[in-house]
Amino acid sequence: MENNKLLKGLYPITTNVYKSDIDYISNIKTVIESKINIFQFRSKTLSFKRKRYLLKKISIMCNDNNVKLIINDDYNLIKSFDINGLHIGSSDEDLRAARKYFGGNFIIGKSCYDSIDLAKYSEENGASYISFGAMYPTMSKESVIITKHSVLVDAKKVIKIPICVIGGINKSNISNLMKYEPDMICMISGIFSQKDIKKEIKDIKSKILK
């Protein structure tokens, strides 16, 4: 798939915690302009109206910077904007139905937590990439499953689509994960909770590229 060339490197995801819309958009702008390939809009707590308001601005920024914009589970938002993909969790839109509806070029990611079997099923049924995690304890999501790093070793033997890692990843522990050669590294608070986001991303990228 052509998209596989872009499904690499740092994969930032929006935070649910922010001071104001201005602060939120400003931080996202910094991230999107940092030469990333892919960015995910994830917001479980905002109203649909506010999501649309924010996403209108985010989609323009992504388009201007050639960044693939992924929506986390909110199927209805995809219809209104220039969206490149959908990320599906355990109880979100059915993977096969989503692939049939959106077609072959649309990016569809699937959360697989710590399950190799789910990863294989997802690859066989049209996922563009799969994600494992949480790799470490995280405050970004409740009731997380901590994934053993050995899962990445096993996954690399049988999964051919890009593999993403997520959950509790930050600048201090990312080097330990890179030895397992994941294709993408998802980060939320590891980026958005930092005072100097631009510098943090630069430091993170240097560790990813080592």
C-alpha positions in Angstrom: 0.0 0.0 0.0 1.3 3.5 -0.9 0.3 4.8 2.5 2.9 2.4 4.2 5.6 4.9 3.1 4.0 7.6 5.3 3.1 5.4 8.3 6.5 5.9 9.9 8.0 7.9 12.7 6.3 10.1 15.3 2.5 9.8 15.4 1.1 12.6 17.7 -2.4 12.4 19.1 -4.4 15.3 20.5 -4.7 15.7 24.2 -8.0 16.0 26.1 -6.5 18.5 28.6 -6.0 22.1 27.6 -6.4 25.6 28.8 -8.3 27.2 26.0 -9.1 26.7 22.3 -6.4 29.2 21.4 -3.8 27.3 23.4 -5.0 24.0 22.0 -4.9 25.1 18.4 -1.5 26.8 18.9 0.1 23.7 20.3 -1.4 21.5 17.6 -0.1 24.0 14.9 3.4 23.6 16.4 3.2 19.8 16.2 1.8 19.7 12.7 4.5 22.0 11.4 7.2 19.8 12.9 7.5 17.7 9.7 5.5 14.7 10.8 3.7 12.4 8.4 0.5 11.6 10.4 -1.6 13.1 13.1 -4.6 11.9 15.1 -7.6 13.9 16.4 -8.9 12.1 19.5 -11.4 13.7 21.8 -13.7 11.6 24.0 -15.0 14.5 26.1 -15.9 17.3 23.8 -19.3 18.0 22.2 -19.8 17.2 18.6 -20.2 20.9 17.8 -16.9 21.7 19.5 -15.1 18.9 17.7 -16.3 20.2 14.4 -15.1 23.7 15.3 -11.6 22.5 16.2 -11.4 20.0 13.4 -12.1 22.5 10.8 -8.9 24.4 11.8 -6.9 21.2 12.3 -7.8 19.8 8.9 -6.6 23.0 7.1 -3.3 22.9 9.0 -2.8 19.2 8.1 -3.6 19.8 4.5 -1.2 22.8 4.3 1.6 20.7 5.7 0.9 17.4 3.8 0.1 15.6 7.1 -2.3 12.7 7.0 -5.2 13.4 9.4 -6.7 10.5 11.3 -9.9 10.6 13.3 -10.2 8.4 16.4 -13.5 6.4 16.2 -15.8 9.3 15.3 -17.2 8.1 12.0 -19.6 11.1 11.7 -16.7 13.6 11.7 -15.2 12.1 8.6 -18.1 13.0 6.4 -17.6 16.7 6.9 -13.9 17.2 6.4 -10.9 16.2 4.3 -9.9 13.3 6.5 -7.3 10.7 5.5 -8.1 7.9 8.0 -9.9 6.4 10.9 -8.5 4.7 14.0 -10.7 1.9 15.5 -10.6 0.7 19.1 -12.1 -2.4 20.6 -15.8 -1.2 20.4 -15.6 1.3 17.5 -16.7 1.0 13.9 -16.3 -2.6 12.6 -13.0 -2.9 10.6 -14.4 -4.8 7.7 -17.4 -2.5 7.3 -15.1 0.5 7.5 -12.8 -0.8 4.8 -15.7 -1.7 2.5 -17.2 1.8 3.0 -14.1 3.9 2.7 -12.2 1.9 0.1 -8.6 0.8 -0.3 -6.7 4.0 -0.1 -8.2 5.2 3.2 -6.0 4.7 6.2 -7.5 2.5 8.9 -5.7 1.8 12.1 -6.7 -0.8 14.7 -5.9 -1.0 18.4 -4.7 -4.5 19.3 -3.6 -3.9 22.9 -1.5 -6.9 23.7 -3.0 -9.4 21.2 -1.1 -10.9 18.3 -4.2 -12.8 17.3 -6.1 -9.5 17.0 -3.3 -8.0 15.1 -3.3 -10.9 12.6 -7.1 -10.6 12.2 -6.8 -6.9 11.7 -4.2 -7.3 9.0 -6.3 -9.9 7.2 -9.4 -7.7 7.3 -8.0 -4.5 5.9 -6.2 -2.6 8.6 -3.5 -0.2 7.3 -1.6 -0.4 10.5 -2.0 -1.9 14.0 -1.1 -0.5 17.4 0.0 -2.2 20.6 -0.1 -0.7 24.1 -0.1 0.7 26.6 3.6 0.1 26.6 3.9 1.9 30.0 1.4 3.2 32.6 -0.5 6.2 31.2 -3.0 8.8 32.4 -4.4 9.4 28.9 -6.7 6.4 29.1 -8.5 4.5 31.8 -8.2 0.8 32.4 -5.2 0.2 30.1 -3.6 -3.1 29.4 0.2 -2.9 29.9 1.7 -4.7 27.0 4.9 -6.8 27.4 7.6 -5.6 25.0 8.1 -9.2 23.9 4.8 -8.8 22.0 6.6 -6.5 19.6 9.2 -9.2 18.9 6.5 -11.8 18.1 4.5 -9.3 16.0 7.5 -8.5 13.8 7.7 -12.2 12.8 4.1 -12.4 11.5 2.7 -8.8 10.8 3.6 -7.2 7.5 1.7 -3.9 7.9 3.2 -1.0 10.0 3.2 -1.6 13.7 2.6 1.3 16.1 3.2 1.6 19.8 1.3 3.7 22.3 0.8 4.5 25.9 3.0 6.2 28.5 5.8 6.8 25.9 8.0 9.8 26.5 11.5 11.1 25.8 13.0 9.2 28.7 11.8 5.7 27.7 11.4 5.9 23.9 15.0 4.6 23.3 14.1 1.4 25.0 11.2 0.9 22.7 13.2 1.7 19.5 15.3 -1.5 19.8 12.1 -3.3 18.9 11.9 -1.3 15.6 8.2 -0.1 15.7 7.2 1.8 12.6 5.3 4.5 14.5 5.4 5.9 18.0 2.2 7.5 19.3 2.5 10.2 21.9 0.0 12.4 23.7 1.2 13.8 27.0 4.8 13.0 26.1 4.4 15.9 23.7 1.5 18.1 24.7 2.3 18.3 28.4 5.7 19.7 27.7 6.5 23.5 28.1 8.6 23.6 24.9 6.7 21.4 22.4 8.9 22.3 19.5 12.1 21.3 21.3 10.5 18.2 22.8 9.6 16.9 19.3 13.1 17.7 18.0 14.6 15.7 20.9 12.2 12.8 20.4 12.9 12.6 16.7 16.6 12.4 17.3 16.0 9.3 19.5 13.7 7.8 16.9 16.3 8.2 14.1 19.2 6.8 16.0 
